[in-house]
């Protein structure tokens, strides 16, 4: 394998793009599944939920959907959470400073 920086960068970009495509396909599959559940479609049949109607045990089997995240994706989410926490803290500091200036 070449240690040329350009080749390494191209390889990393290709890997990130393939991860992005994989995540997009997983999200699309989840959107279809969640959309079907929201419409009340169970096992391929549309059902109307009326008074006293209970879903079958098979219908209740899907209680949560989880998608494993790659370490890079998890890190991005953690960084976004940390950024939001910092922005909230900064806003609270600015509000506190504005209050002390009013005194």
C-alpha positions in Angstrom: 0.0 0.0 0.0 1.3 3.4 -0.9 2.0 6.0 1.8 1.5 8.9 -0.7 -0.6 11.5 1.2 -3.0 12.0 -1.7 -3.6 8.3 -2.1 -4.2 8.0 1.7 -6.6 11.0 1.6 -8.5 9.5 -1.4 -8.8 6.2 0.5 -10.2 7.9 3.6 -12.7 9.9 1.5 -13.8 6.7 -0.3 -14.3 5.0 3.1 -16.3 7.9 4.5 -18.5 8.0 1.4 -19.2 4.3 1.7 -20.1 4.7 5.4 -22.4 7.6 4.5 -24.2 5.5 1.8 -24.6 2.6 4.3 -26.0 5.0 6.9 -28.4 6.5 4.4 -29.7 3.1 3.4 -30.2 2.1 7.0 -32.1 5.4 7.7 -34.3 4.8 4.6 -35.1 1.3 5.8 -36.0 2.7 9.3 -38.1 5.5 7.8 -40.1 2.9 5.8 -40.6 0.7 8.9 -41.5 3.6 11.2 -43.8 5.0 8.5 -45.6 1.6 8.2 -46.0 1.4 12.0 -47.3 4.9 12.2 -49.9 4.1 9.5 -51.0 1.1 11.5 -49.7 -1.4 9.0 -48.8 -4.7 10.7 -47.4 -7.7 8.8 -48.1 -6.0 5.5 -51.8 -5.5 6.2 -53.4 -2.1 7.0 -55.5 -2.2 10.2 -57.6 0.4 11.7 -57.2 0.7 15.4 -60.6 1.0 16.8 -62.2 0.8 20.3 -61.3 -2.5 22.0 -59.0 -3.6 19.2 -55.7 -5.1 20.4 -52.6 -5.8 18.3 -51.4 -9.4 18.0 -48.3 -10.5 19.9 -46.4 -10.5 16.6 -47.3 -6.9 16.1 -46.1 -6.0 19.6 -42.7 -7.7 19.0 -41.3 -4.5 17.4 -41.0 -2.3 20.4 -37.8 -0.4 19.6 -35.5 0.0 16.7 -31.7 0.5 17.1 -29.1 1.1 14.5 -25.5 0.5 15.5 -23.4 3.6 14.9 -19.9 3.5 13.6 -17.3 5.0 16.0 -16.9 8.0 13.7 -20.6 8.7 13.7 -20.9 8.3 17.4 -18.0 10.7 17.9 -19.8 13.3 15.6 -23.0 13.0 17.7 -21.0 13.4 20.9 -19.2 16.4 19.6 -22.5 18.0 18.6 -23.9 17.3 22.1 -20.8 18.8 23.7 -21.1 21.9 21.4 -24.8 22.4 22.4 -23.9 22.1 26.1 -21.1 24.7 25.6 -23.5 27.0 23.8 -26.1 26.7 26.5 -23.5 27.4 29.2 -22.2 30.4 27.3 -25.8 31.7 26.9 -26.4 31.3 30.7 -23.2 33.2 31.4 -24.1 36.0 29.0 -27.6 36.2 30.6 -26.1 36.3 34.1 -23.6 39.0 33.0 -26.5 41.1 31.5 -28.4 40.8 34.7 -25.4 42.0 36.8 -24.9 45.0 34.5 -28.5 46.0 35.1 -27.9 46.4 38.8 
